[in-house]
Amino acid sequence: MLDRASHRLLDERAVIDRDLAERLVELSDDHLPALIALAHQVRLAWMGPAVEVESIISAKTGGCPENCTFCSQSARYDTEVVREPMLPLDKLVELAQRTKDLGGTEFCIVVAVRGPNQRMLQQVIDAARAIRSSVDIEVAASLGLLKEGQAERLAAGGIHRYNHNLEAGPGFFPRICTTHRFEDRVNTCRMVTDAGMELCSGGIFGMGETWSDRLDLAFELRDLGAHEIPCNFLNPRPGTPLGDAPLLRPLEALKCVAMFRLVNPDCVLRYSGGREVVLRDLQAYGMLAGANGLIVGNYLTTLGRSAEVDLAMLADLDMPVASKPLTGTGGRRPLSVIPVIA
């Protein structure tokens, strides 16, 4: 199976199908080093050696009306998250500059809402323009479900990439959220790409899903043309329905990274939330299992490692930090950078 996948991805420069992906998943942990090695080769061949570094900021925290079972920002659960209003514009500019100083190429503005109203949309556009005028960094946003016309406004306002995680495959999604549908998330993703923005969309591993569910997600993201795929690992939050869920096995977490690279060879595979608690001392192996993006610093409501520690890890691995957003070295689909309209 590994030879077949290698021939398909490296020799033919083509993607694998669902049947081959399922056979790779069935390989035992004894084959995991070889699977990881193949994923790393694919990452280098399709995307090059550089690693894209990003920082995210919770611009508005808590009070979300949705009932996602993993999320401590939901107003429906009694968690330790304190509601906070939208950060002022000057603070967002300051944090974007800090990200740039650490070597980041992208700064993502995240708000905890079902979707943005017109006032919030304008606040994010104003912030993007202010950041772009004073900091040499790309601005991304994650504002929940979008309505008709909102994606176009964000693109025109300087947002080059929009994050809207599918979180799970279509069959598993109703088990983690019932206040909106999987199709609602897919529709927002399509609005993003139709508006000319790059799509950032991924999921969370360790919520009780099967490998079939994970492959459903991986192939759905490929069909949507996701440019960036965040790989998150459940860090159970007290007070949420998944607060007592067991942590994913580290070797299974590494297999998730490798499989998502093999299914999506031409994406930025972003090593994201939960890796510190799930992988612990094995975090560097994720960068050798196909990941070529990092979120550095803290996440939305949980702490990450310091950016300096992650950058030292990349230096130890001889992996250069990208000086601009990654676009790939030529693959299944064009990966040109979308121009930003200031």
C-alpha positions as CSV (number, residue, x, y, z in Angstrom):
1,M,0.0,0.0,0.0
2,L,2.8,2.4,0.8
3,D,4.5,1.7,-2.5
4,R,1.2,2.3,-4.3
5,A,0.7,5.6,-2.5
6,S,4.3,6.6,-3.2
7,H,4.0,5.9,-6.9
8,R,0.7,7.7,-7.2
9,L,1.8,10.8,-5.2
10,L,5.5,11.1,-6.1
11,D,5.9,9.5,-9.5
12,E,2.6,10.2,-11.1
13,R,2.1,13.5,-9.2
14,A,-1.6,12.7,-8.6
15,V,-3.8,12.3,-5.6
16,I,-4.9,9.0,-4.0
17,D,-8.4,7.7,-4.0
18,R,-10.6,6.7,-1.1
19,D,-9.9,3.0,-1.4
20,L,-6.1,3.5,-1.1
21,A,-6.6,5.9,1.8
22,E,-8.7,3.3,3.7
23,R,-6.0,0.7,3.1
24,L,-3.3,3.0,4.5
25,V,-5.4,3.7,7.6
26,E,-5.6,-0.1,8.2
27,L,-1.8,-0.4,8.5
28,S,-0.7,-1.2,12.0
29,D,1.5,1.1,14.2
30,D,4.5,-1.0,13.1
31,H,4.2,0.7,9.7
32,L,3.7,4.2,11.2
33,P,7.4,5.3,10.7
34,A,7.2,4.4,7.0
35,L,3.8,6.2,6.7
36,I,5.2,9.3,8.4
37,A,8.3,9.2,6.1
38,L,6.1,9.0,3.0
39,A,4.0,11.9,4.2
40,H,7.1,14.0,4.8
41,Q,8.4,13.2,1.3
42,V,5.1,14.2,-0.2
43,R,5.1,17.5,1.7
44,L,8.6,18.3,0.4
45,A,7.7,17.3,-3.2
46,W,4.4,19.2,-3.4
47,M,5.0,22.1,-1.0
48,G,8.7,22.5,-0.4
49,P,10.7,22.7,2.9
50,A,9.4,26.0,4.3
51,V,7.0,26.2,7.2
52,E,4.3,28.9,7.4
53,V,4.0,30.5,10.8
54,E,0.8,32.1,12.0
55,S,-0.6,33.7,15.1
56,I,-4.3,33.9,16.0
57,I,-6.1,36.3,18.3
58,S,-9.5,36.0,19.9
59,A,-10.7,39.4,19.0
60,K,-14.1,38.8,20.7
61,T,-14.3,36.0,23.3
62,G,-17.2,33.9,24.6
63,G,-20.9,34.2,24.3
64,C,-21.3,32.2,21.1
65,P,-25.0,31.0,20.7
66,E,-24.0,27.7,19.0
67,N,-23.8,24.4,20.9
68,C,-20.6,22.8,19.5
69,T,-19.8,20.2,22.2
70,F,-16.1,20.8,22.2
71,C,-16.2,24.6,22.5
72,S,-15.7,26.5,25.8
73,Q,-16.9,29.7,24.1
74,S,-20.5,28.5,23.8
75,A,-22.9,30.5,25.9
76,R,-24.8,27.2,26.5
77,Y,-22.1,25.7,28.8
78,D,-20.8,26.7,32.2
79,T,-17.1,27.1,31.5
80,E,-14.3,29.3,32.8
81,V,-14.3,31.5,29.7
82,V,-15.1,35.1,30.4
83,R,-16.9,37.1,27.8
84,E,-14.9,39.9,26.4
85,P,-15.9,42.6,23.8
86,M,-14.2,43.2,20.5
87,L,-10.5,44.3,21.0
88,P,-9.8,47.9,19.9
89,L,-8.2,48.5,16.6
90,D,-4.8,49.7,18.0
91,K,-4.5,46.5,20.0
92,L,-5.0,44.3,17.0
93,V,-2.3,46.3,15.1
94,E,0.0,45.8,18.0
95,L,-0.6,42.1,18.1
96,A,-0.1,41.8,14.4
97,Q,3.2,43.6,14.7
98,R,4.3,41.1,17.4
99,T,3.4,38.2,15.1
100,K,5.5,39.7,12.3
101,D,8.4,40.3,14.7
102,L,8.3,36.5,15.5
103,G,8.6,35.6,11.8
104,G,4.9,35.1,11.2
105,T,3.4,35.7,7.7
106,E,-0.2,35.7,8.7
107,F,-2.4,37.2,11.5
108,C,-5.8,35.8,12.0
109,I,-8.7,37.7,13.6
110,V,-11.1,35.3,15.3
111,V,-14.5,36.2,16.8
112,A,-16.9,33.9,18.8
113,V,-20.2,34.4,16.9
114,R,-22.6,32.4,14.8
115,G,-21.9,34.9,12.0
116,P,-21.0,38.6,11.7
117,N,-23.5,41.4,11.7
118,Q,-22.7,44.4,9.5
119,R,-21.1,46.3,12.4
120,M,-18.7,43.5,13.2
121,L,-17.9,42.9,9.5
122,Q,-16.9,46.6,9.2
123,Q,-14.8,46.4,12.3
124,V,-12.8,43.5,11.0
125,I,-12.4,45.2,7.6
126,D,-11.2,48.4,9.3
127,A,-8.8,46.3,11.4
128,A,-7.5,44.5,8.3
129,R,-6.8,47.8,6.5
130,A,-5.1,49.3,9.6
131,I,-2.9,46.3,10.0
132,R,-2.0,46.1,6.3
133,S,-1.1,49.8,6.3
134,S,1.4,49.5,9.1
135,V,2.5,45.8,9.2
136,D,3.9,43.7,6.4
137,I,1.7,40.7,7.1
138,E,-1.3,39.0,5.6
139,V,-4.6,39.2,7.4
140,A,-7.0,36.4,7.8
141,A,-10.3,36.2,9.6
142,S,-12.7,33.7,11.2
143,L,-16.1,35.1,11.8
144,G,-18.4,32.1,11.6
145,L,-21.2,31.5,9.0
146,L,-21.3,34.1,6.2
147,K,-24.3,35.6,4.4
148,E,-24.6,36.5,0.8
149,G,-22.3,39.4,-0.1
150,Q,-20.2,39.3,3.1
151,A,-17.3,37.2,1.6
152,E,-17.0,39.7,-1.2
153,R,-16.8,42.6,1.3
154,L,-14.1,40.8,3.3
155,A,-12.0,40.1,0.2
156,A,-12.3,43.7,-1.0
157,G,-11.3,44.8,2.5
158,G,-8.0,43.0,2.6
159,I,-8.8,39.6,4.1
160,H,-6.8,37.1,2.0
161,R,-7.7,33.9,3.8
162,Y,-10.9,33.0,5.7
163,N,-11.0,30.3,8.3
164,H,-14.1,28.2,8.7
165,N,-13.4,24.7,10.1
166,L,-15.8,21.9,9.1
167,E,-14.6,20.3,12.4
168,A,-15.7,16.8,11.4
169,G,-17.1,14.8,8.5
170,P,-20.7,15.0,7.5
171,G,-21.8,11.8,9.2
172,F,-20.2,12.7,12.6
173,F,-21.0,16.4,12.6
174,P,-24.6,16.1,14.0
175,R,-23.1,14.5,17.1
176,I,-21.1,17.6,17.9
177,C,-23.4,20.4,16.8
178,T,-27.2,20.7,16.2
179,T,-27.7,24.5,16.1
180,H,-26.6,24.6,12.5
181,R,-25.9,22.0,9.8
182,F,-22.8,20.6,8.2
183,E,-24.1,22.0,4.9
184,D,-24.2,25.5,6.4
185,R,-20.5,25.3,7.0
186,V,-19.8,23.9,3.5
187,N,-21.9,26.8,2.0
188,T,-19.7,29.3,3.8
189,C,-16.6,27.6,2.5
190,R,-17.9,27.9,-1.0
191,M,-18.7,31.6,-0.6
192,V,-15.1,32.1,0.5
193,T,-13.5,30.6,-2.6
194,D,-16.1,32.1,-4.9
195,A,-15.1,35.5,-3.5
196,G,-11.4,34.9,-4.3
197,M,-10.2,34.4,-0.8
198,E,-8.1,31.4,0.2
199,L,-10.0,28.8,2.2
200,C,-8.7,27.7,5.6
201,S,-10.7,24.8,6.9
202,G,-9.9,21.8,9.0
203,G,-11.1,19.8,12.0
204,I,-10.6,18.4,15.4
205,F,-9.3,14.8,16.0
206,G,-10.2,12.9,19.2
207,M,-13.9,13.7,19.6
208,G,-15.0,10.1,19.3
209,E,-15.0,10.0,15.5
210,T,-13.9,6.9,13.5
211,W,-11.2,6.7,10.9
212,S,-14.0,6.6,8.3
213,D,-15.3,9.9,9.7
214,R,-11.8,11.4,9.4
215,L,-11.4,10.4,5.8
216,D,-14.8,11.8,5.1
217,L,-13.5,15.1,6.4
218,A,-10.2,14.8,4.5
219,F,-11.8,14.2,1.2
220,E,-14.5,16.9,1.7
221,L,-11.7,19.4,2.3
222,R,-10.0,18.3,-0.9
223,D,-13.2,18.7,-2.8
224,L,-13.6,22.2,-1.5
225,G,-10.1,23.1,-2.5
226,A,-8.9,24.1,1.0
227,H,-5.6,25.9,0.7
228,E,-4.9,25.5,4.4
229,I,-6.1,22.7,6.7
230,P,-5.7,23.1,10.5
231,C,-5.1,19.9,12.4
232,N,-6.5,20.3,15.9
233,F,-6.5,17.7,18.6
234,L,-9.2,17.7,21.3
235,N,-8.0,19.4,24.5
236,P,-11.1,18.6,26.6
237,R,-12.5,21.8,28.1
238,P,-14.2,21.6,31.6
239,G,-17.9,22.4,31.5
240,T,-18.4,21.3,27.8
241,P,-20.1,17.9,26.9
242,L,-16.6,16.6,25.8
243,G,-14.9,17.8,29.0
244,D,-14.2,14.3,30.2
245,A,-13.2,12.8,26.8
246,P,-9.9,10.9,26.9
247,L,-6.9,12.3,25.0
248,L,-6.1,10.9,21.6
249,R,-3.2,8.5,21.6
250,P,0.0,10.3,20.4
251,L,0.7,7.7,17.7
252,E,-2.9,8.0,16.4
253,A,-2.5,11.8,16.3
254,L,0.6,11.5,14.2
255,K,-1.2,9.1,11.9
256,C,-3.9,11.8,11.5
257,V,-1.4,14.3,10.4
258,A,0.2,11.9,7.9
259,M,-3.1,10.8,6.4
260,F,-4.3,14.3,5.9
261,R,-1.1,15.1,4.1
262,L,-1.4,12.1,1.8
263,V,-5.0,12.9,1.0
264,N,-4.3,16.7,0.6
265,P,-0.7,16.9,-0.8
266,D,-0.9,20.5,-2.0
267,C,-2.2,22.3,1.1
268,V,-0.7,24.1,4.1
269,L,-1.2,21.5,6.8
270,R,-1.4,23.7,9.9
271,Y,-0.2,22.0,13.2
272,S,-2.7,23.6,15.6
273,G,-4.5,23.4,18.9
274,G,-4.1,20.6,21.4
275,R,-0.8,19.3,20.1
276,E,0.9,20.3,23.4
277,V,-1.3,18.1,25.6
278,V,-1.8,15.2,23.1
279,L,1.7,14.8,21.6
280,R,3.8,16.3,24.4
281,D,7.4,15.4,23.7
282,L,6.5,14.0,20.3
283,Q,5.5,17.3,18.8
284,A,8.5,17.5,16.5
285,Y,7.4,14.3,14.8
286,G,4.3,16.1,13.5
287,M,6.5,18.3,11.5
288,L,8.1,15.2,10.0
289,A,4.6,13.7,9.4
290,G,3.6,16.2,6.7
291,A,2.8,19.4,8.6
292,N,4.2,22.6,7.0
293,G,2.4,25.2,9.1
294,L,2.3,26.2,12.7
295,I,0.1,28.3,14.9
296,V,2.5,29.7,17.4
297,G,1.7,31.2,20.8
298,N,-1.6,30.8,22.5
299,Y,-4.9,29.6,21.0
300,L,-8.3,31.1,21.5
301,T,-9.0,29.9,25.1
302,T,-6.1,27.5,25.7
303,L,-2.4,28.1,26.2
304,G,0.2,26.9,23.6
305,R,3.9,26.8,23.8
306,S,5.9,30.0,23.5
307,A,6.6,31.0,19.9
308,E,10.3,30.9,20.7
309,V,10.2,27.2,21.6
310,D,8.3,26.4,18.4
311,L,10.8,28.4,16.3
312,A,13.7,26.6,18.0
313,M,12.0,23.3,17.1
314,L,11.9,24.3,13.5
315,A,15.6,25.4,13.6
316,D,16.5,22.0,15.2
317,L,14.7,20.3,12.3
318,D,16.4,22.5,9.7
319,M,13.0,23.7,8.5
320,P,13.1,27.3,7.2
321,V,10.4,29.7,8.3
322,A,8.5,30.9,5.2
323,S,9.0,34.6,4.5
324,K,5.6,34.8,2.7
325,P,2.5,32.7,2.5
326,L,3.2,29.3,0.9
327,T,1.8,28.5,-2.6
328,G,3.3,25.1,-3.3
329,T,5.8,23.9,-5.9
330,G,3.3,22.8,-8.5
331,G,0.6,20.2,-7.9
332,R,-2.9,19.2,-8.6
333,R,-4.4,22.7,-8.7
334,P,-3.0,26.2,-9.0
335,L,-2.0,27.7,-5.7
336,S,-1.4,31.3,-6.7
337,V,-1.5,33.9,-3.9
338,I,-4.8,36.0,-4.1
339,P,-3.9,39.7,-4.4
340,V,-5.0,41.8,-1.4
341,I,-7.1,44.9,-2.1
342,A,-6.0,47.5,0.4
